[in-house]
Each structure stands twice: as structure tokens, then as C-alpha cells.
Amino acid sequence: VGGHAKPQDGPMKPAGVDRIIAVGSGKGGVGKSTVASNLAVALARAGRKVGLLDADIYGPSIPRMMGVSGKPASPDGKTIMPLHAHGVTLMSLGLMVEERKAVIWRGPMLMGALQQMLGQVAWGELDVLIVDLPPGTGDIQLTLSTKAQLTGAIVVSTPQDVALLDARKAIDMFETLKTPVLGLIENMSSFVCPHCGKETEIFGHGGVRSEAEAMGVPLLGLLPIDLDTRLAGDKGEPVAAGDGPMAQAYGRIAAGLVA
Ligand code: ADP
């Protein structure tokens, strides 16, 4: 993957894929990959045929979060076979490069890799392909928005001012590129102490709701800071695959998305 593959013009949407929903964020570390993987699992549990493409090329965390590893097979040296976990068909650049190696690529190589992951992966028939974008407003976002016929984008943010400021830029980028913004998700909303039950708003309160209102985009959900979410992600068993309150929360967001 990558190497000298040349990006081509033209639509990059895989033939059997009905809709592509990108999950982006202004900043890193706000839980974008966590939300992308859990939404994919929740959609699969709701009976949809779901794919998950990890396009967060500099910090691909989907393989770990979904509990997969190993190089994807390519029987004919061209088609790349995706992996399957928790009912989701998935592919990550993280599976194609060495885990401990940094990805130091120029734009065209990145675009080539993106092209390969969309065009050469045997995605099959999918109702929805969730794409975990890198944070920010760079080349990958630009290319996907203009070439992959995105159905829409979801932006994840914490309620913290610095995160919101960048989330606003991400929304602005999608709007400029004519990619419909499906809504905002507030992650790390608040923390409920498991010992005393007291709720603490570690990153502030209400920021994403007021931002969504100000920008005229829907607020798709508010997700708390939750130990199970973090542990589940590290274990490769997304919290949405379980039966706790977070699985229900993701189920509700997923239901709203494909209603
Ligand atoms: P991003 O994709 O935005 O860089 P990640 O999804 O990788 O962020 O999340 C960063 C870290 O925060 C991960 O360790 C993840 O498990 C953790 N995390 C994300 N969302 C939550 C949450 N709601 N509660 C607790 N931990 C979370």
C-alpha cells in the first residue's frame, strides 16, 4: 500500500457501498475513533451491513479498538481482503504498515493509499461505510469529501473550548466542500463518580449543544467519560458490543443515523 501508487481522478466510492459516512474532529484525542468504531458496531447490531475504514493514517487505532491484527490477504496481489470483527467489515492502513513505524508520506502517497483502501478492498455490499478520518482539515478530508461522494459527516468534540473551536473549523470545511454535516456528537460530556455518584463536568458543560444550535447542525448525542468505554476500546471489544448503558447510547445514535 502507498508506495508509488498514483492517485487518480474520478469517483472513489466503492460500487457496492450505499452510503459513506465520515467521522471527523477538529482535534485529536477527543474520541473520534472510539465513536467511529462503536457506531459501526451499533449499526451492525441494528442489522445493517457495515464497513469501517480507518483513514486516520497517522494514528490508526481502529485495529486495536476492534481487536484485529495481522496483514490483510491479497490472493491475486490486487484485491485486498478486509477483516471482520463484531459484525463489521473493516480495513485500516494500520494493518498494512508496521505498527511501530511512523508513516512519513507525502500527499500523493497518502492519496494513493486512500485510493487503494477504497478501490481495492473487497468491501462487498454495504449499507453504510463509516470512515474514521484523521483529525483536522487536511488532504485526506479534502479528497474524500470531493471524490468519494460522502453521504455526510459527523463531527466529534469534547465540550472544551479549544476542542470546540477546532470542531467549528471541521464543520466549516465540510460545509464549504458541500458535504452534508449530519451532526455533532459531544464526547467526554461529563463524569459520574462510580463511588459517590457525583457528576463532574471535566471538560465543561453545554458547549457542543450551543455550538450545534449556533451552527444549525443537529446534536446527535452526548456521551459521558466512561471507564468501560476506555477499557473496552483497549481490549478490542467495543463497548457498543456489550449490553451496558453505553451500548444503548450508541444504539440510539445509530438508530437516529439510519432512520
Ligand atoms: P481520537 O480518535 O479523537 O484521537 P480516540 O478515540 O483514540 O480519540 O480516544 C482517545 C482516548 O480516549 C482513547 O484511549 C479512548 O479509549 C479514550 N476515550 C474516548 N472516548 C472516551 C469516553 N467517552 N470515556 C472514556 N474514555 C474515552
py3Dmol code that shows the C-alpha trace and the ligand (Angstrom):
import py3Dmol

protein = """\
ATOM      1  CA  VAL A   1       0.000   0.000   0.000  1.00  0.00           C
ATOM      2  CA  GLY A   2       1.168   3.545  -0.507  1.00  0.00           C
ATOM      3  CA  GLY A   3       4.470   3.209  -2.282  1.00  0.00           C
ATOM      4  CA  HIS A   4       4.256   4.742  -5.684  1.00  0.00           C
ATOM      5  CA  ALA A   5       0.551   4.283  -6.256  1.00  0.00           C
ATOM      6  CA  LYS A   6      -0.700   7.315  -8.112  1.00  0.00           C
ATOM      7  CA  PRO A   7      -3.926   8.956  -7.096  1.00  0.00           C
ATOM      8  CA  GLN A   8      -6.446   9.084  -9.889  1.00  0.00           C
ATOM      9  CA  ASP A   9      -9.198  11.499 -10.582  1.00  0.00           C
ATOM     10  CA  GLY A  10     -12.778  10.419 -10.514  1.00  0.00           C
ATOM     11  CA  PRO A  11     -15.149   8.950  -8.007  1.00  0.00           C
ATOM     12  CA  MET A  12     -13.648   6.786  -5.294  1.00  0.00           C
ATOM     13  CA  LYS A  13     -16.907   5.354  -3.984  1.00  0.00           C
ATOM     14  CA  PRO A  14     -16.814   1.532  -3.976  1.00  0.00           C
ATOM     15  CA  ALA A  15     -19.524   0.068  -6.225  1.00  0.00           C
ATOM     16  CA  GLY A  16     -21.425  -1.990  -3.634  1.00  0.00           C
ATOM     17  CA  VAL A  17     -21.491   0.699  -0.959  1.00  0.00           C
ATOM     18  CA  ASP A  18     -24.770   2.505  -0.432  1.00  0.00           C
ATOM     19  CA  ARG A  19     -23.678   5.374   1.812  1.00  0.00           C
ATOM     20  CA  ILE A  20     -20.391   6.642   3.197  1.00  0.00           C
ATOM     21  CA  ILE A  21     -20.416   8.496   6.496  1.00  0.00           C
ATOM     22  CA  ALA A  22     -17.191  10.143   7.626  1.00  0.00           C
ATOM     23  CA  VAL A  23     -16.418  10.731  11.294  1.00  0.00           C
ATOM     24  CA  GLY A  24     -14.150  13.713  11.840  1.00  0.00           C
ATOM     25  CA  SER A  25     -12.941  16.016  14.564  1.00  0.00           C
ATOM     26  CA  GLY A  26     -11.085  19.268  14.854  1.00  0.00           C
ATOM     27  CA  LYS A  27      -8.595  17.944  17.392  1.00  0.00           C
ATOM     28  CA  GLY A  28      -7.017  14.587  18.124  1.00  0.00           C
ATOM     29  CA  GLY A  29      -7.808  12.694  21.286  1.00  0.00           C
ATOM     30  CA  VAL A  30     -11.451  13.710  21.563  1.00  0.00           C
ATOM     31  CA  GLY A  31     -12.672  10.154  20.956  1.00  0.00           C
ATOM     32  CA  LYS A  32     -13.283  10.207  17.205  1.00  0.00           C
ATOM     33  CA  SER A  33     -12.027   6.652  16.624  1.00  0.00           C
ATOM     34  CA  THR A  34     -13.892   5.427  19.685  1.00  0.00           C
ATOM     35  CA  VAL A  35     -17.117   6.916  18.350  1.00  0.00           C
ATOM     36  CA  ALA A  36     -16.487   5.644  14.794  1.00  0.00           C
ATOM     37  CA  SER A  37     -15.849   2.066  15.909  1.00  0.00           C
ATOM     38  CA  ASN A  38     -18.747   1.978  18.366  1.00  0.00           C
ATOM     39  CA  LEU A  39     -21.157   3.483  15.860  1.00  0.00           C
ATOM     40  CA  ALA A  40     -20.113   0.857  13.316  1.00  0.00           C
ATOM     41  CA  VAL A  41     -20.757  -1.921  15.847  1.00  0.00           C
ATOM     42  CA  ALA A  42     -24.091  -0.384  16.889  1.00  0.00           C
ATOM     43  CA  LEU A  43     -25.207  -0.127  13.248  1.00  0.00           C
ATOM     44  CA  ALA A  44     -24.227  -3.766  12.674  1.00  0.00           C
ATOM     45  CA  ARG A  45     -26.222  -4.793  15.742  1.00  0.00           C
ATOM     46  CA  ALA A  46     -29.179  -2.926  14.277  1.00  0.00           C
ATOM     47  CA  GLY A  47     -28.992  -5.260  11.287  1.00  0.00           C
ATOM     48  CA  ARG A  48     -27.138  -3.059   8.820  1.00  0.00           C
ATOM     49  CA  LYS A  49     -24.293  -4.261   6.618  1.00  0.00           C
ATOM     50  CA  VAL A  50     -21.499  -2.061   7.892  1.00  0.00           C
ATOM     51  CA  GLY A  51     -17.936  -1.339   6.858  1.00  0.00           C
ATOM     52  CA  LEU A  52     -15.357   0.618   8.830  1.00  0.00           C
ATOM     53  CA  LEU A  53     -12.436   2.256   7.070  1.00  0.00           C
ATOM     54  CA  ASP A  54      -9.653   3.627   9.238  1.00  0.00           C
ATOM     55  CA  ALA A  55      -8.354   6.600   7.269  1.00  0.00           C
ATOM     56  CA  ASP A  56      -6.654   8.104  10.335  1.00  0.00           C
ATOM     57  CA  ILE A  57      -3.410   7.445   8.608  1.00  0.00           C
ATOM     58  CA  TYR A  58      -1.046   8.924  11.192  1.00  0.00           C
ATOM     59  CA  GLY A  59      -2.651   7.282  14.206  1.00  0.00           C
ATOM     60  CA  PRO A  60      -4.642   4.281  13.064  1.00  0.00           C
ATOM     61  CA  SER A  61      -6.287   2.963  16.217  1.00  0.00           C
ATOM     62  CA  ILE A  62      -9.203   1.008  14.735  1.00  0.00           C
ATOM     63  CA  PRO A  63      -7.376  -2.379  14.630  1.00  0.00           C
ATOM     64  CA  ARG A  64      -6.699  -2.225  18.359  1.00  0.00           C
ATOM     65  CA  MET A  65     -10.184  -0.942  19.197  1.00  0.00           C
ATOM     66  CA  MET A  66     -11.852  -3.644  17.095  1.00  0.00           C
ATOM     67  CA  GLY A  67      -9.456  -6.363  18.257  1.00  0.00           C
ATOM     68  CA  VAL A  68      -7.961  -7.317  14.904  1.00  0.00           C
ATOM     69  CA  SER A  69      -4.363  -7.711  13.781  1.00  0.00           C
ATOM     70  CA  GLY A  70      -2.378  -9.327  11.013  1.00  0.00           C
ATOM     71  CA  LYS A  71      -1.742  -8.313   7.447  1.00  0.00           C
ATOM     72  CA  PRO A  72      -4.820  -8.489   5.214  1.00  0.00           C
ATOM     73  CA  ALA A  73      -4.640 -11.148   2.496  1.00  0.00           C
ATOM     74  CA  SER A  74      -4.406 -10.300  -1.164  1.00  0.00           C
ATOM     75  CA  PRO A  75      -4.925 -13.548  -3.094  1.00  0.00           C
ATOM     76  CA  ASP A  76      -4.434 -12.006  -6.535  1.00  0.00           C
ATOM     77  CA  GLY A  77      -1.942  -9.319  -5.481  1.00  0.00           C
ATOM     78  CA  LYS A  78      -4.510  -6.648  -6.285  1.00  0.00           C
ATOM     79  CA  THR A  79      -7.731  -7.168  -4.364  1.00  0.00           C
ATOM     80  CA  ILE A  80      -7.269  -6.653  -0.624  1.00  0.00           C
ATOM     81  CA  MET A  81      -9.448  -8.779   1.657  1.00  0.00           C
ATOM     82  CA  PRO A  82     -10.963  -6.833   4.548  1.00  0.00           C
ATOM     83  CA  LEU A  83     -11.108  -8.224   8.076  1.00  0.00           C
ATOM     84  CA  HIS A  84     -14.254  -8.878  10.083  1.00  0.00           C
ATOM     85  CA  ALA A  85     -14.944  -8.183  13.756  1.00  0.00           C
ATOM     86  CA  HIS A  86     -18.063  -7.606  15.827  1.00  0.00           C
ATOM     87  CA  GLY A  87     -20.239  -7.867  12.724  1.00  0.00           C
ATOM     88  CA  VAL A  88     -18.260  -5.153  10.916  1.00  0.00           C
ATOM     89  CA  THR A  89     -16.170  -5.430   7.731  1.00  0.00           C
ATOM     90  CA  LEU A  90     -13.037  -3.375   8.278  1.00  0.00           C
ATOM     91  CA  MET A  91      -9.777  -2.133   6.867  1.00  0.00           C
ATOM     92  CA  SER A  92      -7.058   0.055   8.268  1.00  0.00           C
ATOM     93  CA  LEU A  93      -3.824   1.369   6.957  1.00  0.00           C
ATOM     94  CA  GLY A  94      -2.532   0.361  10.375  1.00  0.00           C
ATOM     95  CA  LEU A  95      -2.783  -3.253   9.174  1.00  0.00           C
ATOM     96  CA  MET A  96      -0.690  -2.566   6.098  1.00  0.00           C
ATOM     97  CA  VAL A  97       2.246  -0.801   7.750  1.00  0.00           C
ATOM     98  CA  GLU A  98       4.381  -1.897  10.667  1.00  0.00           C
ATOM     99  CA  GLU A  99       2.821  -0.964  13.992  1.00  0.00           C
ATOM    100  CA  ARG A 100       5.865   0.724  15.459  1.00  0.00           C
ATOM    101  CA  LYS A 101       6.917   2.528  12.294  1.00  0.00           C
ATOM    102  CA  ALA A 102       5.932   6.136  11.706  1.00  0.00           C
ATOM    103  CA  VAL A 103       4.109   6.895   8.474  1.00  0.00           C
ATOM    104  CA  ILE A 104       6.202   9.574   6.757  1.00  0.00           C
ATOM    105  CA  TRP A 105       4.492  10.077   3.446  1.00  0.00           C
ATOM    106  CA  ARG A 106       3.949  12.965   1.139  1.00  0.00           C
ATOM    107  CA  GLY A 107       0.460  13.884  -0.036  1.00  0.00           C
ATOM    108  CA  PRO A 108       0.405  11.811  -3.237  1.00  0.00           C
ATOM    109  CA  MET A 109       1.392   8.638  -1.372  1.00  0.00           C
ATOM    110  CA  LEU A 110      -1.358   9.213   1.149  1.00  0.00           C
ATOM    111  CA  MET A 111      -3.839   9.723  -1.635  1.00  0.00           C
ATOM    112  CA  GLY A 112      -2.636   6.524  -3.310  1.00  0.00           C
ATOM    113  CA  ALA A 113      -3.164   4.611  -0.079  1.00  0.00           C
ATOM    114  CA  LEU A 114      -6.620   6.087   0.370  1.00  0.00           C
ATOM    115  CA  GLN A 115      -7.485   5.204  -3.196  1.00  0.00           C
ATOM    116  CA  GLN A 116      -6.343   1.632  -2.617  1.00  0.00           C
ATOM    117  CA  MET A 117      -8.316   1.281   0.582  1.00  0.00           C
ATOM    118  CA  LEU A 118     -11.482   2.434  -1.134  1.00  0.00           C
ATOM    119  CA  GLY A 119     -10.961   0.899  -4.548  1.00  0.00           C
ATOM    120  CA  GLN A 120      -9.037  -2.328  -3.997  1.00  0.00           C
ATOM    121  CA  VAL A 121     -10.539  -3.572  -0.767  1.00  0.00           C
ATOM    122  CA  ALA A 122     -13.277  -6.152  -1.366  1.00  0.00           C
ATOM    123  CA  TRP A 123     -15.902  -4.286   0.660  1.00  0.00           C
ATOM    124  CA  GLY A 124     -18.793  -6.214  -0.865  1.00  0.00           C
ATOM    125  CA  GLU A 125     -22.338  -4.954  -0.437  1.00  0.00           C
ATOM    126  CA  LEU A 126     -22.602  -2.447   2.386  1.00  0.00           C
ATOM    127  CA  ASP A 127     -25.492  -0.328   3.637  1.00  0.00           C
ATOM    128  CA  VAL A 128     -23.028   2.072   5.182  1.00  0.00           C
ATOM    129  CA  LEU A 129     -19.281   2.567   5.248  1.00  0.00           C
ATOM    130  CA  ILE A 130     -18.060   4.523   8.265  1.00  0.00           C
ATOM    131  CA  VAL A 131     -14.771   6.327   7.655  1.00  0.00           C
ATOM    132  CA  ASP A 132     -12.618   7.321  10.615  1.00  0.00           C
ATOM    133  CA  LEU A 133     -10.860  10.469   9.376  1.00  0.00           C
ATOM    134  CA  PRO A 134      -7.624  11.925  10.695  1.00  0.00           C
ATOM    135  CA  PRO A 135      -8.256  14.927  12.980  1.00  0.00           C
ATOM    136  CA  GLY A 136      -8.269  18.360  11.421  1.00  0.00           C
ATOM    137  CA  THR A 137      -8.904  19.676   7.954  1.00  0.00           C
ATOM    138  CA  GLY A 138      -6.183  18.226   5.728  1.00  0.00           C
ATOM    139  CA  ASP A 139      -5.648  16.416   2.422  1.00  0.00           C
ATOM    140  CA  ILE A 140      -7.477  13.220   3.313  1.00  0.00           C
ATOM    141  CA  GLN A 141     -10.642  15.063   4.324  1.00  0.00           C
ATOM    142  CA  LEU A 142     -10.476  17.207   1.219  1.00  0.00           C
ATOM    143  CA  THR A 143     -10.002  14.256  -1.121  1.00  0.00           C
ATOM    144  CA  LEU A 144     -12.704  12.141   0.482  1.00  0.00           C
ATOM    145  CA  SER A 145     -15.223  14.952   0.524  1.00  0.00           C
ATOM    146  CA  THR A 146     -14.660  15.860  -3.090  1.00  0.00           C
ATOM    147  CA  LYS A 147     -14.079  12.410  -4.626  1.00  0.00           C
ATOM    148  CA  ALA A 148     -15.825   9.769  -2.536  1.00  0.00           C
ATOM    149  CA  GLN A 149     -19.402  11.088  -2.678  1.00  0.00           C
ATOM    150  CA  LEU A 150     -19.789  11.206   1.075  1.00  0.00           C
ATOM    151  CA  THR A 151     -23.376  10.908   2.263  1.00  0.00           C
ATOM    152  CA  GLY A 152     -22.418  13.070   5.184  1.00  0.00           C
ATOM    153  CA  ALA A 153     -20.035  13.754   8.006  1.00  0.00           C
ATOM    154  CA  ILE A 154     -20.283  13.550  11.780  1.00  0.00           C
ATOM    155  CA  VAL A 155     -18.038  15.745  13.902  1.00  0.00           C
ATOM    156  CA  VAL A 156     -16.959  14.623  17.374  1.00  0.00           C
ATOM    157  CA  SER A 157     -15.916  17.132  20.012  1.00  0.00           C
ATOM    158  CA  THR A 158     -15.491  17.421  23.739  1.00  0.00           C
ATOM    159  CA  PRO A 159     -17.257  20.371  25.389  1.00  0.00           C
ATOM    160  CA  GLN A 160     -13.913  22.089  25.962  1.00  0.00           C
ATOM    161  CA  ASP A 161     -13.464  25.478  24.270  1.00  0.00           C
ATOM    162  CA  VAL A 162     -10.228  24.566  22.466  1.00  0.00           C
ATOM    163  CA  ALA A 163     -11.813  21.436  21.028  1.00  0.00           C
ATOM    164  CA  LEU A 164     -14.972  23.275  20.025  1.00  0.00           C
ATOM    165  CA  LEU A 165     -13.039  25.954  18.235  1.00  0.00           C
ATOM    166  CA  ASP A 166     -11.470  23.305  16.009  1.00  0.00           C
ATOM    167  CA  ALA A 167     -14.733  21.389  15.638  1.00  0.00           C
ATOM    168  CA  ARG A 168     -16.228  24.566  14.213  1.00  0.00           C
ATOM    169  CA  LYS A 169     -13.446  24.618  11.594  1.00  0.00           C
ATOM    170  CA  ALA A 170     -14.127  20.991  10.704  1.00  0.00           C
ATOM    171  CA  ILE A 171     -17.832  21.759  10.219  1.00  0.00           C
ATOM    172  CA  ASP A 172     -16.948  24.798   8.186  1.00  0.00           C
ATOM    173  CA  MET A 173     -14.699  22.680   5.962  1.00  0.00           C
ATOM    174  CA  PHE A 174     -17.423  20.098   5.283  1.00  0.00           C
ATOM    175  CA  GLU A 175     -19.934  22.821   4.528  1.00  0.00           C
ATOM    176  CA  THR A 176     -17.502  24.520   2.165  1.00  0.00           C
ATOM    177  CA  LEU A 177     -16.930  21.189   0.402  1.00  0.00           C
ATOM    178  CA  LYS A 178     -20.710  20.620   0.177  1.00  0.00           C
ATOM    179  CA  THR A 179     -20.571  17.515   2.352  1.00  0.00           C
ATOM    180  CA  PRO A 180     -23.731  17.477   4.474  1.00  0.00           C
ATOM    181  CA  VAL A 181     -22.956  17.694   8.178  1.00  0.00           C
ATOM    182  CA  LEU A 182     -25.177  15.040   9.777  1.00  0.00           C
ATOM    183  CA  GLY A 183     -24.475  16.374  13.236  1.00  0.00           C
ATOM    184  CA  LEU A 184     -22.199  16.824  16.201  1.00  0.00           C
ATOM    185  CA  ILE A 185     -21.519  14.306  18.947  1.00  0.00           C
ATOM    186  CA  GLU A 186     -20.351  15.523  22.340  1.00  0.00           C
ATOM    187  CA  ASN A 187     -17.908  13.014  23.792  1.00  0.00           C
ATOM    188  CA  MET A 188     -16.446  13.065  27.309  1.00  0.00           C
ATOM    189  CA  SER A 189     -19.501  15.056  28.253  1.00  0.00           C
ATOM    190  CA  SER A 190     -19.342  14.542  31.998  1.00  0.00           C
ATOM    191  CA  PHE A 191     -18.057  12.048  34.521  1.00  0.00           C
ATOM    192  CA  VAL A 192     -20.196  10.287  37.089  1.00  0.00           C
ATOM    193  CA  CYS A 193     -18.106   9.047  40.017  1.00  0.00           C
ATOM    194  CA  PRO A 194     -18.745   5.310  40.416  1.00  0.00           C
ATOM    195  CA  HIS A 195     -18.150   5.625  44.165  1.00  0.00           C
ATOM    196  CA  CYS A 196     -20.277   8.573  45.225  1.00  0.00           C
ATOM    197  CA  GLY A 197     -22.427   9.145  42.125  1.00  0.00           C
ATOM    198  CA  LYS A 198     -21.415  12.802  41.900  1.00  0.00           C
ATOM    199  CA  GLU A 199     -21.316  14.198  38.360  1.00  0.00           C
ATOM    200  CA  THR A 200     -18.304  16.309  37.355  1.00  0.00           C
ATOM    201  CA  GLU A 201     -18.087  18.186  34.081  1.00  0.00           C
ATOM    202  CA  ILE A 202     -14.386  17.723  33.469  1.00  0.00           C
ATOM    203  CA  PHE A 203     -14.304  19.438  30.071  1.00  0.00           C
ATOM    204  CA  GLY A 204     -17.118  21.882  30.743  1.00  0.00           C
ATOM    205  CA  HIS A 205     -20.797  21.799  30.033  1.00  0.00           C
ATOM    206  CA  GLY A 206     -23.247  22.500  27.254  1.00  0.00           C
ATOM    207  CA  GLY A 207     -20.627  23.674  24.779  1.00  0.00           C
ATOM    208  CA  VAL A 208     -21.434  21.273  21.988  1.00  0.00           C
ATOM    209  CA  ARG A 209     -25.182  21.800  22.297  1.00  0.00           C
ATOM    210  CA  SER A 210     -24.859  25.565  21.976  1.00  0.00           C
ATOM    211  CA  GLU A 211     -22.336  25.168  19.150  1.00  0.00           C
ATOM    212  CA  ALA A 212     -24.714  22.849  17.291  1.00  0.00           C
ATOM    213  CA  GLU A 213     -27.518  25.373  17.717  1.00  0.00           C
ATOM    214  CA  ALA A 214     -25.329  28.260  16.630  1.00  0.00           C
ATOM    215  CA  MET A 215     -24.171  26.408  13.503  1.00  0.00           C
ATOM    216  CA  GLY A 216     -27.581  24.966  12.728  1.00  0.00           C
ATOM    217  CA  VAL A 217     -26.470  21.323  12.827  1.00  0.00           C
ATOM    218  CA  PRO A 218     -28.146  18.513  14.803  1.00  0.00           C
ATOM    219  CA  LEU A 219     -26.724  17.302  18.123  1.00  0.00           C
ATOM    220  CA  LEU A 220     -26.693  13.532  17.656  1.00  0.00           C
ATOM    221  CA  GLY A 221     -25.776  12.572  21.207  1.00  0.00           C
ATOM    222  CA  LEU A 222     -23.852  13.243  24.393  1.00  0.00           C
ATOM    223  CA  LEU A 223     -21.510  10.526  25.628  1.00  0.00           C
ATOM    224  CA  PRO A 224     -20.033  10.626  29.132  1.00  0.00           C
ATOM    225  CA  ILE A 225     -16.453   9.958  30.195  1.00  0.00           C
ATOM    226  CA  ASP A 226     -16.774   6.304  30.926  1.00  0.00           C
ATOM    227  CA  LEU A 227     -14.231   3.822  32.223  1.00  0.00           C
ATOM    228  CA  ASP A 228     -15.871   0.882  30.413  1.00  0.00           C
ATOM    229  CA  THR A 229     -15.593   2.735  27.100  1.00  0.00           C
ATOM    230  CA  ARG A 230     -11.852   3.170  27.558  1.00  0.00           C
ATOM    231  CA  LEU A 231     -11.241  -0.366  28.844  1.00  0.00           C
ATOM    232  CA  ALA A 232     -13.364  -1.901  26.100  1.00  0.00           C
ATOM    233  CA  GLY A 233     -11.506   0.073  23.436  1.00  0.00           C
ATOM    234  CA  ASP A 234      -8.144  -1.053  24.757  1.00  0.00           C
ATOM    235  CA  LYS A 235      -9.340  -4.673  24.865  1.00  0.00           C
ATOM    236  CA  GLY A 236     -10.600  -4.694  21.311  1.00  0.00           C
ATOM    237  CA  GLU A 237     -14.187  -5.273  22.358  1.00  0.00           C
ATOM    238  CA  PRO A 238     -16.059  -2.024  21.744  1.00  0.00           C
ATOM    239  CA  VAL A 239     -18.458  -1.050  24.481  1.00  0.00           C
ATOM    240  CA  ALA A 240     -21.268  -0.990  21.889  1.00  0.00           C
ATOM    241  CA  ALA A 241     -20.875  -4.764  21.536  1.00  0.00           C
ATOM    242  CA  GLY A 242     -21.847  -5.239  25.184  1.00  0.00           C
ATOM    243  CA  ASP A 243     -25.143  -4.714  26.966  1.00  0.00           C
ATOM    244  CA  GLY A 244     -24.464  -1.791  29.292  1.00  0.00           C
ATOM    245  CA  PRO A 245     -25.795   1.760  29.166  1.00  0.00           C
ATOM    246  CA  MET A 246     -23.139   2.853  26.646  1.00  0.00           C
ATOM    247  CA  ALA A 247     -24.228   0.138  24.206  1.00  0.00           C
ATOM    248  CA  GLN A 248     -27.737   1.563  24.486  1.00  0.00           C
ATOM    249  CA  ALA A 249     -26.470   5.111  23.995  1.00  0.00           C
ATOM    250  CA  TYR A 250     -24.639   4.107  20.804  1.00  0.00           C
ATOM    251  CA  GLY A 251     -27.684   2.122  19.699  1.00  0.00           C
ATOM    252  CA  ARG A 252     -29.810   5.264  19.971  1.00  0.00           C
ATOM    253  CA  ILE A 253     -27.352   7.358  17.945  1.00  0.00           C
ATOM    254  CA  ALA A 254     -27.118   4.605  15.307  1.00  0.00           C
ATOM    255  CA  ALA A 255     -30.918   4.373  15.081  1.00  0.00           C
ATOM    256  CA  GLY A 256     -31.131   8.118  14.502  1.00  0.00           C
ATOM    257  CA  LEU A 257     -28.490   7.950  11.779  1.00  0.00           C
ATOM    258  CA  VAL A 258     -30.186   5.410   9.546  1.00  0.00           C
ATOM    259  CA  ALA A 259     -33.785   6.230  10.394  1.00  0.00           C
TER     260      ALA A 259
END
"""
ligand_1 = """\
27
ADP
P -9.284 10.307 18.613
O -9.680 9.314 17.588
O -10.135 11.524 18.612
O -7.828 10.626 18.618
P -9.664 8.125 20.493
O -10.973 7.559 20.098
O -8.424 7.420 20.071
O -9.580 9.649 20.061
O -9.718 8.312 22.067
C -8.604 8.767 22.807
C -8.574 8.019 24.131
O -9.694 8.378 24.918
C -8.647 6.506 23.970
O -7.818 5.921 24.930
C -10.104 6.163 24.254
O -10.258 4.874 24.808
C -10.465 7.231 25.252
N -11.880 7.615 25.190
C -12.574 8.055 24.120
N -13.845 8.350 24.445
C -13.965 8.092 25.769
C -15.036 8.191 26.713
N -16.246 8.629 26.367
N -14.764 7.834 28.007
C -13.533 7.402 28.368
N -12.508 7.287 27.542
C -12.695 7.631 26.258
"""
view = py3Dmol.view(width=600, height=400)
view.addModel(protein, "pdb")
view.setStyle({"model": 0}, {"cartoon": {"style": "trace"}})
view.addModel(ligand_1, "xyz")
view.setStyle({"model": 1}, {"stick": {}})
view.zoomTo()
view.show()
